[in-house]
Amino acid sequence: MPRSRNLAGPTNSREIGERLFISAKTASVHVSAILRKLGAASRTEAVFLGGQLAELAT
């Protein structure tokens, strides 16, 4: 499963952590890093931007 789908589906860090077998805190740290690197203000915006980047890569 592409990583962006983990952000798109679950509504919180606990759910992301459960899917990836990591703690909620670790999931939150990773989500924050993704948001920062993409310059996104929210998870929704990060998923949108990630989709755009994936389209450019193909």
PDB file of N, CA, C and O in Angstrom:
ATOM      1  N   MET A   1       0.837  -1.175   0.000  1.00  0.00           N
ATOM      2  CA  MET A   1       0.000   0.000   0.000  1.00  0.00           C
ATOM      3  C   MET A   1       0.886   1.244   0.000  1.00  0.00           C
ATOM      4  O   MET A   1       1.775   1.364   0.843  1.00  0.00           O
ATOM      5  N   PRO A   2       0.656   2.179  -0.943  1.00  0.00           N
ATOM      6  CA  PRO A   2       1.456   3.400  -0.943  1.00  0.00           C
ATOM      7  C   PRO A   2       1.311   4.152   0.366  1.00  0.00           C
ATOM      8  O   PRO A   2       0.238   4.157   0.970  1.00  0.00           O
ATOM      9  N   ARG A   3       2.380   4.782   0.804  1.00  0.00           N
ATOM     10  CA  ARG A   3       2.355   5.484   2.087  1.00  0.00           C
ATOM     11  C   ARG A   3       1.311   6.584   2.129  1.00  0.00           C
ATOM     12  O   ARG A   3       0.705   6.808   3.177  1.00  0.00           O
ATOM     13  N   SER A   4       1.081   7.285   1.013  1.00  0.00           N
ATOM     14  CA  SER A   4       0.102   8.370   1.021  1.00  0.00           C
ATOM     15  C   SER A   4      -1.294   7.859   1.356  1.00  0.00           C
ATOM     16  O   SER A   4      -2.101   8.604   1.913  1.00  0.00           O
ATOM     17  N   ARG A   5      -1.589   6.629   1.034  1.00  0.00           N
ATOM     18  CA  ARG A   5      -2.899   6.071   1.369  1.00  0.00           C
ATOM     19  C   ARG A   5      -3.051   5.921   2.877  1.00  0.00           C
ATOM     20  O   ARG A   5      -4.169   5.981   3.390  1.00  0.00           O
ATOM     21  N   ASN A   6      -1.959   5.731   3.587  1.00  0.00           N
ATOM     22  CA  ASN A   6      -2.039   5.680   5.043  1.00  0.00           C
ATOM     23  C   ASN A   6      -2.446   7.032   5.607  1.00  0.00           C
ATOM     24  O   ASN A   6      -3.132   7.089   6.628  1.00  0.00           O
ATOM     25  N   LEU A   7      -2.048   8.092   4.980  1.00  0.00           N
ATOM     26  CA  LEU A   7      -2.456   9.421   5.420  1.00  0.00           C
ATOM     27  C   LEU A   7      -3.890   9.716   4.991  1.00  0.00           C
ATOM     28  O   LEU A   7      -4.633  10.380   5.714  1.00  0.00           O
ATOM     29  N   ALA A   8      -4.273   9.230   3.834  1.00  0.00           N
ATOM     30  CA  ALA A   8      -5.589   9.551   3.304  1.00  0.00           C
ATOM     31  C   ALA A   8      -6.707   8.848   4.058  1.00  0.00           C
ATOM     32  O   ALA A   8      -7.791   9.413   4.203  1.00  0.00           O
ATOM     33  N   GLY A   9      -6.479   7.649   4.535  1.00  0.00           N
ATOM     34  CA  GLY A   9      -7.552   6.880   5.140  1.00  0.00           C
ATOM     35  C   GLY A   9      -7.771   7.146   6.612  1.00  0.00           C
ATOM     36  O   GLY A   9      -8.832   7.642   6.993  1.00  0.00           O
ATOM     37  N   PRO A  10      -6.803   6.833   7.444  1.00  0.00           N
ATOM     38  CA  PRO A  10      -7.003   6.998   8.883  1.00  0.00           C
ATOM     39  C   PRO A  10      -7.207   8.459   9.266  1.00  0.00           C
ATOM     40  O   PRO A  10      -6.720   9.369   8.595  1.00  0.00           O
ATOM     41  N   THR A  11      -7.927   8.659  10.346  1.00  0.00           N
ATOM     42  CA  THR A  11      -8.232  10.019  10.760  1.00  0.00           C
ATOM     43  C   THR A  11      -7.304  10.539  11.848  1.00  0.00           C
ATOM     44  O   THR A  11      -7.330  11.729  12.165  1.00  0.00           O
ATOM     45  N   ASN A  12      -6.492   9.671  12.420  1.00  0.00           N
ATOM     46  CA  ASN A  12      -5.603  10.135  13.486  1.00  0.00           C
ATOM     47  C   ASN A  12      -4.321   9.305  13.522  1.00  0.00           C
ATOM     48  O   ASN A  12      -4.210   8.276  12.856  1.00  0.00           O
ATOM     49  N   SER A  13      -3.370   9.770  14.306  1.00  0.00           N
ATOM     50  CA  SER A  13      -2.060   9.120  14.381  1.00  0.00           C
ATOM     51  C   SER A  13      -2.143   7.709  14.958  1.00  0.00           C
ATOM     52  O   SER A  13      -1.360   6.837  14.581  1.00  0.00           O
ATOM     53  N   ARG A  14      -3.075   7.485  15.857  1.00  0.00           N
ATOM     54  CA  ARG A  14      -3.240   6.145  16.429  1.00  0.00           C
ATOM     55  C   ARG A  14      -3.579   5.131  15.342  1.00  0.00           C
ATOM     56  O   ARG A  14      -3.009   4.040  15.304  1.00  0.00           O
ATOM     57  N   GLU A  15      -4.513   5.496  14.454  1.00  0.00           N
ATOM     58  CA  GLU A  15      -4.910   4.589  13.376  1.00  0.00           C
ATOM     59  C   GLU A  15      -3.763   4.372  12.386  1.00  0.00           C
ATOM     60  O   GLU A  15      -3.545   3.254  11.919  1.00  0.00           O
ATOM     61  N   ILE A  16      -3.037   5.436  12.070  1.00  0.00           N
ATOM     62  CA  ILE A  16      -1.875   5.295  11.181  1.00  0.00           C
ATOM     63  C   ILE A  16      -0.860   4.358  11.822  1.00  0.00           C
ATOM     64  O   ILE A  16      -0.335   3.459  11.166  1.00  0.00           O
ATOM     65  N   GLY A  17      -0.586   4.571  13.105  1.00  0.00           N
ATOM     66  CA  GLY A  17       0.358   3.728  13.829  1.00  0.00           C
ATOM     67  C   GLY A  17      -0.048   2.269  13.825  1.00  0.00           C
ATOM     68  O   GLY A  17       0.793   1.390  13.636  1.00  0.00           O
ATOM     69  N   GLU A  18      -1.329   2.001  14.032  1.00  0.00           N
ATOM     70  CA  GLU A  18      -1.809   0.622  14.029  1.00  0.00           C
ATOM     71  C   GLU A  18      -1.572  -0.036  12.673  1.00  0.00           C
ATOM     72  O   GLU A  18      -1.160  -1.194  12.605  1.00  0.00           O
ATOM     73  N   ARG A  19      -1.829   0.698  11.603  1.00  0.00           N
ATOM     74  CA  ARG A  19      -1.631   0.133  10.254  1.00  0.00           C
ATOM     75  C   ARG A  19      -0.164  -0.144   9.953  1.00  0.00           C
ATOM     76  O   ARG A  19       0.163  -1.095   9.242  1.00  0.00           O
ATOM     77  N   LEU A  20       0.720   0.694  10.498  1.00  0.00           N
ATOM     78  CA  LEU A  20       2.144   0.571  10.200  1.00  0.00           C
ATOM     79  C   LEU A  20       2.929  -0.154  11.293  1.00  0.00           C
ATOM     80  O   LEU A  20       4.141  -0.339  11.181  1.00  0.00           O
ATOM     81  N   PHE A  21       2.221  -0.561  12.355  1.00  0.00           N
ATOM     82  CA  PHE A  21       2.852  -1.260  13.476  1.00  0.00           C
ATOM     83  C   PHE A  21       3.912  -0.402  14.164  1.00  0.00           C
ATOM     84  O   PHE A  21       4.995  -0.874  14.508  1.00  0.00           O
ATOM     85  N   ILE A  22       3.564   0.880  14.356  1.00  0.00           N
ATOM     86  CA  ILE A  22       4.408   1.826  15.087  1.00  0.00           C
ATOM     87  C   ILE A  22       3.531   2.540  16.108  1.00  0.00           C
ATOM     88  O   ILE A  22       2.306   2.431  16.054  1.00  0.00           O
ATOM     89  N   SER A  23       4.142   3.267  17.035  1.00  0.00           N
ATOM     90  CA  SER A  23       3.356   3.979  18.038  1.00  0.00           C
ATOM     91  C   SER A  23       2.678   5.198  17.413  1.00  0.00           C
ATOM     92  O   SER A  23       3.086   5.691  16.361  1.00  0.00           O
ATOM     93  N   ALA A  24       1.636   5.664  18.089  1.00  0.00           N
ATOM     94  CA  ALA A  24       0.935   6.868  17.635  1.00  0.00           C
ATOM     95  C   ALA A  24       1.880   8.066  17.621  1.00  0.00           C
ATOM     96  O   ALA A  24       1.807   8.902  16.720  1.00  0.00           O
ATOM     97  N   LYS A  25       2.764   8.154  18.612  1.00  0.00           N
ATOM     98  CA  LYS A  25       3.726   9.264  18.680  1.00  0.00           C
ATOM     99  C   LYS A  25       4.671   9.227  17.476  1.00  0.00           C
ATOM    100  O   LYS A  25       4.945  10.262  16.868  1.00  0.00           O
ATOM    101  N   THR A  26       5.167   8.038  17.133  1.00  0.00           N
ATOM    102  CA  THR A  26       6.053   7.912  15.973  1.00  0.00           C
ATOM    103  C   THR A  26       5.312   8.291  14.699  1.00  0.00           C
ATOM    104  O   THR A  26       5.868   8.973  13.840  1.00  0.00           O
ATOM    105  N   ALA A  27       4.067   7.858  14.570  1.00  0.00           N
ATOM    106  CA  ALA A  27       3.262   8.213  13.401  1.00  0.00           C
ATOM    107  C   ALA A  27       3.093   9.726  13.318  1.00  0.00           C
ATOM    108  O   ALA A  27       3.197  10.310  12.239  1.00  0.00           O
ATOM    109  N   SER A  28       2.833  10.353  14.451  1.00  0.00           N
ATOM    110  CA  SER A  28       2.652  11.798  14.491  1.00  0.00           C
ATOM    111  C   SER A  28       3.925  12.534  14.060  1.00  0.00           C
ATOM    112  O   SER A  28       3.864  13.519  13.326  1.00  0.00           O
ATOM    113  N   VAL A  29       5.067  12.045  14.524  1.00  0.00           N
ATOM    114  CA  VAL A  29       6.349  12.651  14.147  1.00  0.00           C
ATOM    115  C   VAL A  29       6.566  12.531  12.634  1.00  0.00           C
ATOM    116  O   VAL A  29       7.007  13.483  11.990  1.00  0.00           O
ATOM    117  N   HIS A  30       6.257  11.368  12.077  1.00  0.00           N
ATOM    118  CA  HIS A  30       6.433  11.167  10.637  1.00  0.00           C
ATOM    119  C   HIS A  30       5.471  12.040   9.839  1.00  0.00           C
ATOM    120  O   HIS A  30       5.858  12.622   8.826  1.00  0.00           O
ATOM    121  N   VAL A  31       4.228  12.136  10.284  1.00  0.00           N
ATOM    122  CA  VAL A  31       3.250  12.991   9.603  1.00  0.00           C
ATOM    123  C   VAL A  31       3.731  14.437   9.621  1.00  0.00           C
ATOM    124  O   VAL A  31       3.648  15.130   8.608  1.00  0.00           O
ATOM    125  N   SER A  32       4.229  14.893  10.754  1.00  0.00           N
ATOM    126  CA  SER A  32       4.740  16.266  10.851  1.00  0.00           C
ATOM    127  C   SER A  32       5.894  16.502   9.885  1.00  0.00           C
ATOM    128  O   SER A  32       5.978  17.557   9.257  1.00  0.00           O
ATOM    129  N   ALA A  33       6.780  15.518   9.767  1.00  0.00           N
ATOM    130  CA  ALA A  33       7.910  15.642   8.845  1.00  0.00           C
ATOM    131  C   ALA A  33       7.435  15.705   7.397  1.00  0.00           C
ATOM    132  O   ALA A  33       7.963  16.477   6.596  1.00  0.00           O
ATOM    133  N   ILE A  34       6.444  14.897   7.069  1.00  0.00           N
ATOM    134  CA  ILE A  34       5.890  14.908   5.703  1.00  0.00           C
ATOM    135  C   ILE A  34       5.259  16.260   5.409  1.00  0.00           C
ATOM    136  O   ILE A  34       5.485  16.838   4.346  1.00  0.00           O
ATOM    137  N   LEU A  35       4.469  16.763   6.349  1.00  0.00           N
ATOM    138  CA  LEU A  35       3.836  18.073   6.158  1.00  0.00           C
ATOM    139  C   LEU A  35       4.880  19.161   5.949  1.00  0.00           C
ATOM    140  O   LEU A  35       4.745  19.996   5.054  1.00  0.00           O
ATOM    141  N   ARG A  36       5.915  19.149   6.771  1.00  0.00           N
ATOM    142  CA  ARG A  36       6.975  20.158   6.667  1.00  0.00           C
ATOM    143  C   ARG A  36       7.686  20.070   5.317  1.00  0.00           C
ATOM    144  O   ARG A  36       7.902  21.092   4.666  1.00  0.00           O
ATOM    145  N   LYS A  37       8.051  18.859   4.891  1.00  0.00           N
ATOM    146  CA  LYS A  37       8.785  18.701   3.634  1.00  0.00           C
ATOM    147  C   LYS A  37       7.956  19.109   2.424  1.00  0.00           C
ATOM    148  O   LYS A  37       8.490  19.639   1.449  1.00  0.00           O
ATOM    149  N   LEU A  38       6.642  18.861   2.487  1.00  0.00           N
ATOM    150  CA  LEU A  38       5.771  19.238   1.376  1.00  0.00           C
ATOM    151  C   LEU A  38       5.317  20.693   1.457  1.00  0.00           C
ATOM    152  O   LEU A  38       4.780  21.236   0.490  1.00  0.00           O
ATOM    153  N   GLY A  39       5.531  21.317   2.603  1.00  0.00           N
ATOM    154  CA  GLY A  39       5.040  22.673   2.798  1.00  0.00           C
ATOM    155  C   GLY A  39       3.528  22.701   2.925  1.00  0.00           C
ATOM    156  O   GLY A  39       2.882  23.683   2.558  1.00  0.00           O
ATOM    157  N   ALA A  40       2.965  21.614   3.448  1.00  0.00           N
ATOM    158  CA  ALA A  40       1.519  21.479   3.572  1.00  0.00           C
ATOM    159  C   ALA A  40       1.064  21.894   4.969  1.00  0.00           C
ATOM    160  O   ALA A  40       1.781  21.712   5.953  1.00  0.00           O
ATOM    161  N   ALA A  41      -0.127  22.449   5.032  1.00  0.00           N
ATOM    162  CA  ALA A  41      -0.680  22.890   6.311  1.00  0.00           C
ATOM    163  C   ALA A  41      -1.536  21.809   6.977  1.00  0.00           C
ATOM    164  O   ALA A  41      -1.845  21.909   8.165  1.00  0.00           O
ATOM    165  N   SER A  42      -1.918  20.775   6.217  1.00  0.00           N
ATOM    166  CA  SER A  42      -2.786  19.737   6.768  1.00  0.00           C
ATOM    167  C   SER A  42      -2.494  18.403   6.087  1.00  0.00           C
ATOM    168  O   SER A  42      -1.811  18.347   5.064  1.00  0.00           O
ATOM    169  N   ARG A  43      -3.020  17.341   6.670  1.00  0.00           N
ATOM    170  CA  ARG A  43      -2.869  16.010   6.066  1.00  0.00           C
ATOM    171  C   ARG A  43      -3.566  15.951   4.714  1.00  0.00           C
ATOM    172  O   ARG A  43      -3.075  15.322   3.777  1.00  0.00           O
ATOM    173  N   THR A  44      -4.707  16.608   4.623  1.00  0.00           N
ATOM    174  CA  THR A  44      -5.449  16.632   3.355  1.00  0.00           C
ATOM    175  C   THR A  44      -4.619  17.280   2.259  1.00  0.00           C
ATOM    176  O   THR A  44      -4.536  16.762   1.146  1.00  0.00           O
ATOM    177  N   GLU A  45      -4.011  18.404   2.576  1.00  0.00           N
ATOM    178  CA  GLU A  45      -3.165  19.087   1.595  1.00  0.00           C
ATOM    179  C   GLU A  45      -1.947  18.236   1.237  1.00  0.00           C
ATOM    180  O   GLU A  45      -1.520  18.224   0.082  1.00  0.00           O
ATOM    181  N   ALA A  46      -1.387  17.524   2.214  1.00  0.00           N
ATOM    182  CA  ALA A  46      -0.234  16.660   1.953  1.00  0.00           C
ATOM    183  C   ALA A  46      -0.596  15.538   0.987  1.00  0.00           C
ATOM    184  O   ALA A  46       0.186  15.216   0.093  1.00  0.00           O
ATOM    185  N   VAL A  47      -1.765  14.943   1.158  1.00  0.00           N
ATOM    186  CA  VAL A  47      -2.205  13.880   0.257  1.00  0.00           C
ATOM    187  C   VAL A  47      -2.386  14.436  -1.152  1.00  0.00           C
ATOM    188  O   VAL A  47      -1.988  13.801  -2.129  1.00  0.00           O
ATOM    189  N   PHE A  48      -2.984  15.617  -1.257  1.00  0.00           N
ATOM    190  CA  PHE A  48      -3.172  16.258  -2.557  1.00  0.00           C
ATOM    191  C   PHE A  48      -1.831  16.539  -3.230  1.00  0.00           C
ATOM    192  O   PHE A  48      -1.636  16.214  -4.401  1.00  0.00           O
ATOM    193  N   LEU A  49      -0.916  17.140  -2.485  1.00  0.00           N
ATOM    194  CA  LEU A  49       0.405  17.446  -3.036  1.00  0.00           C
ATOM    195  C   LEU A  49       1.173  16.182  -3.384  1.00  0.00           C
ATOM    196  O   LEU A  49       1.858  16.135  -4.406  1.00  0.00           O
ATOM    197  N   GLY A  50       1.067  15.165  -2.551  1.00  0.00           N
ATOM    198  CA  GLY A  50       1.722  13.894  -2.831  1.00  0.00           C
ATOM    199  C   GLY A  50       1.207  13.266  -4.113  1.00  0.00           C
ATOM    200  O   GLY A  50       1.975  12.692  -4.885  1.00  0.00           O
ATOM    201  N   GLY A  51      -0.083  13.375  -4.335  1.00  0.00           N
ATOM    202  CA  GLY A  51      -0.678  12.869  -5.574  1.00  0.00           C
ATOM    203  C   GLY A  51      -0.162  13.616  -6.791  1.00  0.00           C
ATOM    204  O   GLY A  51       0.113  13.014  -7.829  1.00  0.00           O
ATOM    205  N   GLN A  52      -0.034  14.917  -6.660  1.00  0.00           N
ATOM    206  CA  GLN A  52       0.507  15.718  -7.758  1.00  0.00           C
ATOM    207  C   GLN A  52       1.956  15.317  -8.052  1.00  0.00           C
ATOM    208  O   GLN A  52       2.339  15.191  -9.215  1.00  0.00           O
ATOM    209  N   LEU A  53       2.746  15.121  -7.023  1.00  0.00           N
ATOM    210  CA  LEU A  53       4.145  14.712  -7.215  1.00  0.00           C
ATOM    211  C   LEU A  53       4.232  13.334  -7.870  1.00  0.00           C
ATOM    212  O   LEU A  53       5.088  13.094  -8.722  1.00  0.00           O
ATOM    213  N   ALA A  54       3.342  12.439  -7.467  1.00  0.00           N
ATOM    214  CA  ALA A  54       3.335  11.093  -8.063  1.00  0.00           C
ATOM    215  C   ALA A  54       3.003  11.162  -9.552  1.00  0.00           C
ATOM    216  O   ALA A  54       3.574  10.427 -10.357  1.00  0.00           O
ATOM    217  N   GLU A  55       2.072  12.052  -9.912  1.00  0.00           N
ATOM    218  CA  GLU A  55       1.724  12.213 -11.323  1.00  0.00           C
ATOM    219  C   GLU A  55       2.906  12.729 -12.125  1.00  0.00           C
ATOM    220  O   GLU A  55       3.119  12.311 -13.263  1.00  0.00           O
ATOM    221  N   LEU A  56       3.673  13.635 -11.537  1.00  0.00           N
ATOM    222  CA  LEU A  56       4.849  14.178 -12.226  1.00  0.00           C
ATOM    223  C   LEU A  56       5.918  13.121 -12.428  1.00  0.00           C
ATOM    224  O   LEU A  56       6.678  13.174 -13.394  1.00  0.00           O
ATOM    225  N   ALA A  57       5.975  12.156 -11.508  1.00  0.00           N
ATOM    226  CA  ALA A  57       7.005  11.124 -11.566  1.00  0.00           C
ATOM    227  C   ALA A  57       6.702  10.058 -12.618  1.00  0.00           C
ATOM    228  O   ALA A  57       7.590   9.295 -13.000  1.00  0.00           O
ATOM    229  N   THR A  58       5.474  10.001 -13.079  1.00  0.00           N
ATOM    230  CA  THR A  58       5.109   8.964 -14.074  1.00  0.00           C
ATOM    231  C   THR A  58       5.172   9.457 -15.472  1.00  0.00           C
ATOM    232  O   THR A  58       4.895   8.703 -16.405  1.00  0.00           O
TER     233      THR A  58
END
